[in-house]
Amino acid sequence: MGLENLLNQSCSILAPTYTADAYNAQVETFSVAASAVPCRLQYGEAKEMIGDEIKVVSGHKLWMSPGATIREDYRVTVGNKTFEVKSVNDVPGGTSHHIQCALKQIETI
């Protein structure tokens, strides 16, 4: 079974852009850099230090083909959920078989 058969979802990759507001402060927004990118999202949990406490936060993994352009300051949407990209790793050994990203879900309140 090839990688393409395992990538059973699609995502949009959002790249940050920066502009200055009326007070010359930097404002970050995200725009779609790529859409309908084949991927596979695996839900999971991760622990993060928040203040003096360790809290469980959503920690997910995303796999994509090696041709995708994605960095740690990007975001990804899968379905109606948006995630921060926490790390990006090519497969160990540099064989460029796939890209694996660690994600943190952005919760809207």
C-alpha positions as CSV (number, residue, x, y, z in Angstrom):
1,M,0.0,0.0,0.0
2,G,1.5,3.3,-1.1
3,L,1.5,6.6,0.9
4,E,-1.2,8.0,-1.4
5,N,-3.7,5.4,-0.2
6,L,-3.1,6.4,3.4
7,L,-3.7,10.1,2.8
8,N,-7.4,9.9,3.2
9,Q,-8.2,13.5,4.0
10,S,-7.4,16.9,2.6
11,C,-6.2,20.1,4.2
12,S,-5.5,23.7,3.5
13,I,-2.1,25.2,4.4
14,L,-2.3,28.7,5.8
15,A,0.8,30.9,5.6
16,P,1.3,34.0,7.9
17,T,1.4,37.5,6.4
18,Y,2.3,40.6,8.4
19,T,1.0,44.1,8.0
20,A,1.2,47.3,10.1
21,D,-2.0,48.6,11.7
22,A,-2.9,52.3,12.3
23,Y,-0.4,52.5,15.2
24,N,2.4,50.8,13.2
25,A,2.1,47.6,15.2
26,Q,2.6,44.4,13.4
27,V,-0.6,42.4,12.7
28,E,-0.5,38.7,11.8
29,T,-3.1,37.2,9.5
30,F,-3.2,33.9,7.6
31,S,-3.9,33.3,3.9
32,V,-4.3,30.1,2.0
33,A,-1.0,29.0,0.5
34,A,-2.3,25.6,-0.7
35,S,-5.6,23.9,-0.7
36,A,-6.9,20.3,-1.2
37,V,-3.6,19.0,0.0
38,P,-3.8,15.2,0.5
39,C,-3.1,14.4,4.2
40,R,-3.8,12.1,7.1
41,L,-4.7,13.5,10.5
42,Q,-4.2,11.5,13.7
43,Y,-5.9,12.8,16.8
44,G,-4.0,12.6,20.1
45,E,-3.1,14.3,23.3
46,A,0.1,16.1,24.4
47,K,1.1,17.8,27.7
48,E,2.2,21.4,27.9
49,M,3.5,23.5,30.8
50,I,1.1,26.4,31.4
51,G,2.3,28.5,34.3
52,D,3.3,26.2,37.1
53,E,1.0,23.3,35.9
54,I,1.3,20.7,33.3
55,K,-2.0,20.6,31.3
56,V,-3.2,18.2,28.7
57,V,-3.7,20.0,25.4
58,S,-4.7,18.6,22.0
59,G,-1.7,17.2,20.2
60,H,-2.2,15.8,16.8
61,K,0.0,14.4,13.9
62,L,-0.4,15.2,10.3
63,W,1.2,13.3,7.4
64,M,1.6,14.7,3.9
65,S,3.5,14.0,0.7
66,P,7.0,15.4,0.5
67,G,6.1,18.0,-2.1
68,A,4.1,20.1,0.4
69,T,5.5,23.4,1.6
70,I,4.9,23.9,5.3
71,R,6.7,25.6,8.2
72,E,6.4,25.8,12.0
73,D,4.7,29.3,11.8
74,Y,2.0,28.0,9.5
75,R,-1.5,26.8,10.3
76,V,-3.5,24.0,8.8
77,T,-7.3,23.4,8.4
78,V,-8.8,20.0,8.2
79,G,-12.5,20.1,7.8
80,N,-13.8,22.8,10.1
81,K,-10.9,22.6,12.6
82,T,-7.8,24.8,12.6
83,F,-4.4,23.8,13.9
84,E,-1.1,25.5,14.7
85,V,1.9,23.7,13.2
86,K,4.3,23.1,16.2
87,S,7.0,21.1,14.3
88,V,7.7,19.8,10.8
89,N,9.9,16.8,10.2
90,D,10.8,15.0,7.0
91,V,11.0,11.3,7.5
92,P,14.2,10.3,9.4
93,G,17.1,9.6,7.1
94,G,16.2,12.3,4.6
95,T,14.5,9.9,2.2
96,S,11.7,12.4,1.4
97,H,9.0,9.7,1.7
98,H,6.6,12.0,3.6
99,I,6.3,15.0,5.9
100,Q,5.1,14.6,9.5
101,C,3.9,17.6,11.5
102,A,3.0,18.0,15.1
103,L,-0.2,20.1,15.5
104,K,-2.0,21.9,18.3
105,Q,-5.7,22.5,17.8
106,I,-6.8,26.1,18.0
107,E,-9.9,26.3,20.2
108,T,-12.4,29.1,19.5
109,I,-14.4,30.3,22.5
